[in-house]
Amino acid sequence: MKLFDVYPINEITITRAKGSYLWNDAGQQYLDMYGGHAVISIGHTHPHFVSRITHQLNQVAFYSNSIKIPLQQELADKLGKISGKDDFQLFLCNSGAEANENAMKLASFYNGRKKIIAFSKSFHGRTSLAVATTDNPAIVAPVNQTENVVFLPFNDETALEKYFADHGEEVAAVIIEGIQGVGGINIANDSFLQKIRSLCTAYNAIFIADSVQCGYGRTGTFFSHDQAGVNADIYSMAKGMGNGFPVAGILIAPFLKPKHGMLGTTFGGNHLACAAALAVLEVIEEENLMENAKSTGEFLISSLKKIDGLKNVRGKGLMIGFDLETNLKDLRKNLLNNQQVFTGEAKPNIIRLLPSLALRKKEAEEFLESLQEEIQNMVSSSNLVHQA
């Protein structure tokens, strides 16, 4: 049997990981500045994380949501405390796409409407409604296409106001990433998030804060949207929530009332998932990782702005992006192959940095040194070719 070939693969086999480092099957060490798509939040194989999961595995790994699972309430209590949303409700699921899917479904249940407002360059997942609100026609199958989703320009308050003025009574929800990840590290303006809040309130629509990539402390606050000084009605969470263990969820405002059978999941909130998620929150709290993400991120951003060849350095905390000049378009590939550094990308020529929130300053400095060395190598090579 062949694997279904949908991923462009780097010919690297990782066999060991610790903190911000990875090792391949030949023993070569790599610096991880990408965290496997922002998933590694507290560092690879953190001892408390490993211990929490191992202990739970020796007790009970799984039973369904037909029984009481005290770990779910323990997770809700800890999550409410650290996020500052202790009056919200928690529904647990398995992935970011599933979280967003349930958030939009819940919004439609609430107000009985069908229209969802999403934005240019958005990415909300690959399941049916999540991918319909994702601004990438290449991954939207015909069966996913719907007239119930409208895309508006990102950060365009005028366009948003006009759509609500014309169609506000039809809008079930507005869904927006606080910082677009796949779209290229595009930051939602505070005033734009505030406008979404006021319009959703005025028209009884639901404000969904997609925090799958930009949440869970990555930007220095638990949810990046909170930096605009407004509350959303639903927050979706995944990636960094389990540090590699599949777990996700939505935080739901108290006015949104549940009823039996409204939402459901087989694996969501299972014993192992809750143990993993609790371990992550305990480490974030104990090791002050949100503050570390903020301070290390500020150091990285200020340092990157001083490097020739990088344009429009942007981000918050440890969610950082920058554009590359044309002669550096292969920088990401070269960093991996020549400097043994994992980074991410967004099209056409954007590098994304999404390392562990536990990234140390000396590891950030190591990355900056490797980055400058590789840029110098590429510029020198380009000049030699040009002279020839």
RODO-2510 file (C-alpha; in nm, 4 decimals, decimal comma):
residues 388
     n   res          X          Y          Z
     1     m     0,0000     0,0000     0,0000
     2     k     0,1224     0,3507    -0,0863
     3     l     0,0762     0,6594     0,1250
     4     f    -0,1610     0,9111    -0,0330
     5     d     0,0872     1,1667    -0,1665
     6     v    -0,0491     1,5039    -0,0549
     7     y     0,2480     1,6390     0,1419
     8     p     0,5706     1,7838    -0,0027
     9     i     0,8227     1,5950     0,2096
    10     n     1,1680     1,6957     0,3323
    11     e     1,3906     1,3882     0,3249
    12     i     1,4531     1,4048     0,6994
    13     t     1,3561     1,1423     0,9569
    14     i     1,3351     1,2815     1,3098
    15     t     1,3994     1,0205     1,5787
    16     r     1,4494     1,2322     1,8903
    17     a     1,3403     1,5730     2,0185
    18     k     1,4077     1,7817     2,3284
    19     g     1,3185     2,1429     2,4048
    20     s     1,3784     2,3444     2,0874
    21     y     1,5964     2,0807     1,9206
    22     l     1,5401     1,7787     1,6960
    23     w     1,7753     1,4981     1,5883
    24     n     1,7517     1,2853     1,2749
    25     d     1,8308     0,9177     1,2324
    26     a     2,1960     1,0017     1,1610
    27     g     2,2308     1,2059     1,4810
    28     q     2,2252     1,5477     1,3099
    29     q     2,0855     1,8203     1,5366
    30     y     1,8300     2,0759     1,4127
    31     l     1,6984     2,3947     1,5728
    32     d     1,3170     2,4012     1,5609
    33     m     1,1873     2,7532     1,4902
    34     y     0,8557     2,6245     1,3567
    35     g     0,7225     2,3832     1,6170
    36     g     0,5519     2,1635     1,3598
    37     h     0,3003     2,4343     1,2547
    38     a     0,2896     2,6103     1,5963
    39     v     0,1973     2,2869     1,7743
    40     i     0,4938     2,2580     2,0130
    41     s     0,4069     2,5128     2,2796
    42     i     0,6123     2,4056     2,5830
    43     g     0,9069     2,2375     2,4093
    44     h     0,9545     1,8868     2,2744
    45     t     0,9207     1,5988     2,5256
    46     h     0,8919     1,8298     2,8266
    47     p     0,9400     1,6012     3,1308
    48     h     0,6168     1,7127     3,3012
    49     f     0,4238     1,6558     2,9785
    50     v     0,5717     1,3072     2,9365
    51     s     0,5076     1,2226     3,3014
    52     r     0,1443     1,3454     3,2935
    53     i     0,0600     1,1386     2,9857
    54     t     0,2491     0,8312     3,1053
    55     h     0,0717     0,8375     3,4414
    56     q    -0,2676     0,8725     3,2721
    57     l    -0,1888     0,5958     3,0241
    58     n    -0,1272     0,3637     3,3171
    59     q    -0,4696     0,4510     3,4621
    60     v    -0,7170     0,4750     3,1737
    61     a    -0,6465     0,6023     2,8227
    62     f    -0,9987     0,6345     2,6864
    63     y    -1,3659     0,6027     2,7478
    64     s    -1,6438     0,7919     2,5745
    65     n    -1,8326     1,1026     2,6785
    66     s    -2,1167     0,8809     2,8026
    67     i    -1,9471     0,8772     3,1439
    68     k    -1,8216     1,1427     3,3818
    69     i    -1,4572     1,2370     3,3132
    70     p    -1,3326     1,4549     3,6037
    71     l    -1,0232     1,5541     3,4042
    72     q    -1,2501     1,7567     3,1730
    73     q    -1,3672     1,9783     3,4593
    74     e    -1,0117     2,0044     3,5914
    75     l    -0,9031     2,1227     3,2466
    76     a    -1,1937     2,3694     3,2248
    77     d    -1,1038     2,5165     3,5645
    78     k    -0,7370     2,5587     3,4739
    79     l    -0,8174     2,6944     3,1293
    80     g    -1,0638     2,9460     3,2711
    81     k    -0,8081     3,0695     3,5210
    82     i    -0,5166     3,1093     3,2794
    83     s    -0,7189     3,2486     2,9870
    84     g    -0,9215     3,4859     3,2033
    85     k    -1,2444     3,3438     3,0565
    86     d    -1,3651     3,1590     3,3661
    87     d    -1,7297     3,2487     3,2985
    88     f    -1,7140     3,0799     2,9541
    89     q    -1,8068     2,7170     2,8785
    90     l    -1,5743     2,4542     2,7267
    91     f    -1,6490     2,2037     2,4510
    92     l    -1,3613     1,9670     2,3731
    93     c    -1,2860     1,8175     2,0317
    94     n    -0,9823     1,7026     1,8320
    95     s    -0,8553     1,9569     1,5772
    96     g    -0,8646     2,3217     1,4800
    97     a    -1,0892     2,2541     1,1828
    98     e    -1,3327     2,0682     1,4070
    99     a    -1,3233     2,3511     1,6611
   100     n    -1,4065     2,6115     1,3961
   101     e    -1,6713     2,3847     1,2430
   102     n    -1,8466     2,3528     1,5783
   103     a    -1,8121     2,7248     1,6505
   104     m    -1,9892     2,8204     1,3266
   105     k    -2,2511     2,5503     1,3759
   106     l    -2,3215     2,6778     1,7270
   107     a    -2,3575     3,0331     1,5956
   108     s    -2,6132     2,9191     1,3394
   109     f    -2,8044     2,7238     1,6035
   110     y    -2,8148     3,0379     1,8194
   111     n    -2,9588     3,2899     1,5747
   112     g    -3,1036     3,0619     1,3072
   113     r    -2,9022     3,2278     1,0295
   114     k    -2,6742     3,0948     0,7549
   115     k    -2,4323     3,3657     0,6402
   116     i    -2,0725     3,3545     0,7642
   117     i    -1,8343     3,6459     0,7099
   118     a    -1,4700     3,5454     0,6597
   119     f    -1,1759     3,7467     0,5266
   120     s    -0,9192     3,7500     0,2485
   121     k    -0,6178     3,5206     0,3091
   122     s    -0,8020     3,3399     0,5897
   123     f    -0,7361     2,9789     0,6830
   124     h    -0,9820     2,8048     0,9158
   125     g    -0,9326     2,4341     0,8380
   126     r    -1,0138     2,1612     0,5882
   127     t    -1,3479     2,0169     0,7011
   128     s    -1,6619     2,1162     0,5119
   129     l    -1,7581     2,4538     0,6620
   130     a    -1,4088     2,5358     0,7866
   131     v    -1,2645     2,5004     0,4366
   132     a    -1,5571     2,6944     0,2890
   133     t    -1,4438     2,9890     0,5029
   134     t    -1,0802     2,9415     0,3958
   135     d    -0,9617     3,1763     0,1206
   136     n    -0,7883     2,9169    -0,0960
   137     p    -0,9977     2,7811    -0,3853
   138     a    -0,7384     2,5086    -0,4535
   139     i    -0,8389     2,3167    -0,1395
   140     v    -1,2159     2,3784    -0,1604
   141     a    -1,3848     2,0824    -0,3301
   142     p    -1,7075     2,1441    -0,5261
   143     v    -1,9085     1,9820    -0,2474
   144     n    -1,7681     2,2392    -0,0020
   145     q    -1,8710     2,5397    -0,2083
   146     t    -2,1581     2,7365    -0,0590
   147     e    -2,3263     3,0719    -0,1042
   148     n    -2,3468     3,1035     0,2734
   149     v    -1,9885     3,2324     0,3055
   150     v    -1,8814     3,5800     0,2015
   151     f    -1,5177     3,6956     0,1951
   152     l    -1,4437     4,0584     0,2784
   153     p    -1,1077     4,2399     0,2685
   154     f    -0,9008     4,1885     0,5835
   155     n    -0,8833     4,4986     0,8076
   156     d    -1,1332     4,6914     0,5880
   157     e    -1,3804     4,8491     0,8303
   158     t    -1,5753     5,0248     0,5565
   159     a    -1,6442     4,7031     0,3662
   160     l    -1,7493     4,5299     0,6872
   161     e    -1,9865     4,8115     0,7850
   162     k    -2,1422     4,8144     0,4381
   163     y    -2,2035     4,4391     0,4368
   164     f    -2,3708     4,4539     0,7757
   165     a    -2,5805     4,7527     0,6668
   166     d    -2,7013     4,5590     0,3625
   167     h    -2,7205     4,2026     0,5018
   168     g    -2,6784     4,2235     0,8795
   169     e    -3,0006     4,0371     0,9580
   170     e    -2,8676     3,7356     0,7629
   171     v    -2,5273     3,7106     0,9330
   172     a    -2,4836     3,4153     1,1683
   173     a    -2,1187     3,4842     1,2534
   174     v    -1,7952     3,6611     1,1737
   175     i    -1,4839     3,4425     1,1980
   176     i    -1,1364     3,5939     1,2083
   177     e    -0,7828     3,4977     1,3061
   178     g    -0,6238     3,7513     1,5400
   179     i    -0,3083     3,6993     1,3361
   180     q    -0,3399     3,5113     1,0097
   181     g    -0,0920     3,2240     1,0024
   182     v    -0,1089     3,0478     0,6661
   183     g    -0,2096     3,3818     0,5129
   184     g     0,1313     3,5286     0,5987
   185     i     0,1372     3,6643     0,9573
   186     n    -0,1147     3,9409     0,8905
   187     i    -0,2223     4,1136     1,2117
   188     a    -0,5842     4,2159     1,2645
   189     n    -0,5975     4,5811     1,3674
   190     d    -0,7369     4,6517     1,7137
   191     s    -0,9913     4,8888     1,5619
   192     f    -1,1022     4,6202     1,3155
   193     l    -1,1612     4,3670     1,5928
   194     q    -1,3450     4,6334     1,7898
   195     k    -1,5619     4,7050     1,4841
   196     i    -1,6430     4,3340     1,4479
   197     r    -1,7435     4,3272     1,8146
   198     s    -1,9735     4,6289     1,7890
   199     l    -2,1401     4,5119     1,4665
   200     c    -2,1931     4,1578     1,5946
   201     t    -2,3516     4,2992     1,9092
   202     a    -2,5744     4,5364     1,7124
   203     y    -2,6963     4,2653     1,4720
   204     n    -2,7049     3,9690     1,7145
   205     a    -2,4329     3,7874     1,5185
   206     i    -2,1624     3,5731     1,6804
   207     f    -1,7995     3,6875     1,6929
   208     i    -1,5737     3,3825     1,6503
   209     a    -1,2071     3,4355     1,7381
   210     d    -1,0060     3,1711     1,5537
   211     s    -0,7195     3,1248     1,7969
   212     v    -0,6008     2,7901     1,6642
   213     q    -0,2569     2,9231     1,5693
   214     c    -0,2402     3,2687     1,7297
   215     g    -0,3819     3,1616     2,0678
   216     y    -0,2635     2,9672     2,3700
   217     g    -0,0127     3,2273     2,4849
   218     r     0,1845     3,2494     2,1615
   219     t     0,1562     3,6293     2,1327
   220     g     0,2243     3,7068     2,4995
   221     t    -0,1431     3,7080     2,5995
   222     f    -0,3515     3,3924     2,6078
   223     f    -0,5614     3,5019     2,3093
   224     s    -0,4149     3,7534     2,0647
   225     h    -0,7650     3,8968     2,0075
   226     d    -0,7705     4,0130     2,3710
   227     q    -0,5087     4,2750     2,2918
   228     a    -0,7876     4,4721     2,1196
   229     g    -0,9711     4,5010     2,4518
   230     v    -1,2838     4,3137     2,3427
   231     n    -1,4351     3,9730     2,4136
   232     a    -1,5346     3,7376     2,1351
   233     d    -1,8343     3,5074     2,1789
   234     i    -1,6480     3,1881     2,0870
   235     y    -1,2738     3,1168     2,0871
   236     s    -1,1419     2,8176     1,8929
   237     m    -0,8252     2,6466     2,0144
   238     a    -0,6045     2,3596     1,8966
   239     k    -0,2382     2,3398     1,7853
   240     g    -0,0461     2,4461     2,0990
   241     m    -0,3174     2,3116     2,3293
   242     g    -0,1713     1,9598     2,3469
   243     n     0,1978     2,0119     2,2584
   244     g     0,1626     1,7459     1,9889
   245     f    -0,1219     1,5412     2,1350
   246     p    -0,4416     1,5873     1,9276
   247     v    -0,6738     1,8021     2,1382
   248     a    -0,8841     2,1081     2,0596
   249     g    -1,1791     2,2991     2,1912
   250     i    -1,4011     2,6027     2,1862
   251     l    -1,4637     2,8466     2,4687
   252     i    -1,8275     2,9538     2,4559
   253     a    -1,9810     3,2688     2,6075
   254     p    -2,2373     3,2076     2,8846
   255     f    -2,5353     3,3392     2,6862
   256     l    -2,4961     3,0544     2,4345
   257     k    -2,6953     2,7757     2,5965
   258     p    -2,6299     2,4046     2,5371
   259     k    -2,8788     2,1257     2,4880
   260     h    -2,8199     1,7531     2,4720
   261     g    -2,7153     1,6326     2,1280
   262     m    -2,6383     1,9825     1,9937
   263     l    -2,2680     1,9022     1,9516
   264     g    -2,0831     1,5755     1,9878
   265     t    -1,7533     1,3940     1,9439
   266     t    -1,6182     1,0436     1,9962
   267     f    -1,2600     1,1230     2,0936
   268     g    -1,2883     1,4840     2,2127
   269     g    -1,2091     1,5302     2,5809
   270     n    -1,0721     1,1803     2,6289
   271     h    -0,8592     1,1026     2,9319
   272     l    -0,5217     1,1216     2,7563
   273     a    -0,6117     1,4415     2,5714
   274     c    -0,7120     1,6118     2,8955
   275     a    -0,3928     1,4981     3,0664
   276     a    -0,1857     1,6416     2,7797
   277     a    -0,3767     1,9712     2,7808
   278     l    -0,3466     2,0038     3,1582
   279     a     0,0279     1,9411     3,1396
   280     v     0,0617     2,2214     2,8846
   281     l    -0,1295     2,4721     3,0978
   282     e     0,0626     2,3730     3,4104
   283     v     0,3964     2,4312     3,2351
   284     i     0,2800     2,7588     3,0773
   285     e     0,1834     2,8809     3,4247
   286     e     0,4773     2,7414     3,6192
   287     e     0,7452     2,8554     3,3717
   288     n     0,5858     3,1921     3,2817
   289     l     0,5901     3,1005     2,9143
   290     m     0,3543     3,3757     2,8000
   291     e     0,5948     3,6350     2,9376
   292     n     0,8847     3,4473     2,7774
   293     a     0,7040     3,4451     2,4420
   294     k     0,6522     3,8201     2,4693
   295     s     1,0097     3,9108     2,5669
   296     t     1,1861     3,6636     2,3367
   297     g     0,9541     3,7628     2,0533
   298     e     1,0327     4,1305     2,1019
   299     f     1,4050     4,0501     2,0930
   300     l     1,3672     3,8480     1,7730
   301     i     1,1526     4,1076     1,5961
   302     s     1,3842     4,3978     1,6830
   303     s     1,6879     4,1935     1,5727
   304     l     1,5281     4,0779     1,2469
   305     k     1,4464     4,4370     1,1526
   306     k     1,8184     4,5128     1,1444
   307     i     1,9035     4,2383     0,8931
   308     d     1,9452     4,3386     0,5279
   309     g     1,7313     4,1438     0,2828
   310     l     1,4353     4,0997     0,5177
   311     k     1,1317     4,3185     0,4570
   312     n     0,8201     4,3986     0,6587
   313     v     0,9195     4,2119     0,9737
   314     r     0,5982     4,1708     1,1725
   315     g     0,4302     3,9704     1,4440
   316     k     0,3553     3,9498     1,8134
   317     g     0,5310     3,7331     2,0663
   318     l     0,6564     3,4158     1,9007
   319     m     0,4356     3,4422     1,5936
   320     i     0,6619     3,6234     1,3494
   321     g     0,6810     3,6694     0,9741
   322     f     0,8962     3,8558     0,7245
   323     d     0,9104     3,8962     0,3481
   324     l     1,2151     3,8036     0,1427
   325     e     1,3772     3,9866    -0,1436
   326     t     1,3686     3,7855    -0,4685
   327     n     1,7331     3,6815    -0,4480
   328     l     1,6572     3,5171    -0,1106
   329     k     1,3519     3,3177    -0,2211
   330     d     1,5290     2,9883    -0,1347
   331     l     1,6271     3,1020     0,2140
   332     r     1,3893     2,8671     0,3985
   333     k     1,5154     2,5636     0,2080
   334     n     1,8772     2,6694     0,2581
   335     l     1,8278     2,7275     0,6303
   336     l     1,7056     2,3699     0,6619
   337     n     1,9678     2,2051     0,4426
   338     n     2,2722     2,4180     0,5223
   339     q     2,2084     2,5519     0,8728
   340     q     1,9850     2,2733     1,0117
   341     v     1,7079     2,5145     1,1110
   342     f     1,3378     2,4436     1,0654
   343     t     1,1214     2,7428     0,9714
   344     g     0,7827     2,7798     0,8031
   345     e     0,6621     2,9633     0,4959
   346     a     0,3691     3,1402     0,3389
   347     k     0,3367     3,2131    -0,0299
   348     p     0,4979     3,3663    -0,2206
   349     n     0,8182     3,4610    -0,0307
   350     i     0,7370     3,4774     0,3400
   351     i     0,9107     3,2994     0,6256
   352     r     0,7076     3,2189     0,9362
   353     l     0,8570     3,1619     1,2813
   354     l     0,6421     2,9685     1,5310
   355     p     0,8834     2,8158     1,7838
   356     s     0,8070     2,6801     2,1286
   357     l     0,6980     2,9420     2,3815
   358     a     0,9921     2,8169     2,5880
   359     l     1,2467     2,9304     2,3261
   360     r     1,5444     3,0697     2,5140
   361     k     1,7223     3,3896     2,4181
   362     k     2,0431     3,1990     2,3419
   363     e     1,8473     2,9778     2,0997
   364     a     1,7016     3,2897     1,9383
   365     e     2,0549     3,4242     1,9048
   366     e     2,1664     3,0948     1,7520
   367     f     1,8888     3,1272     1,4943
   368     l     1,9817     3,4874     1,4131
   369     e     2,3456     3,3884     1,3637
   370     s     2,2490     3,1041     1,1304
   371     l     2,0087     3,3297     0,9415
   372     q     2,2676     3,6015     0,8829
   373     e     2,5301     3,3488     0,7806
   374     e     2,2988     3,1902     0,5257
   375     i     2,1877     3,5266     0,3861
   376     q     2,5531     3,6252     0,3465
   377     n     2,6277     3,2949     0,1707
   378     m     2,3369     3,3458    -0,0681
   379     v     2,4204     3,7088    -0,1425
   380     s     2,7892     3,6235    -0,2033
   381     s     2,6961     3,3348    -0,4313
   382     s     2,4537     3,5550    -0,6221
   383     n     2,7186     3,8236    -0,6687
   384     l     2,9728     3,5717    -0,7961
   385     v     2,7265     3,4362    -1,0500
   386     h     2,6365     3,7888    -1,1563
   387     q     3,0021     3,8875    -1,2041
   388     a     3,0711     3,5776    -1,4105
***
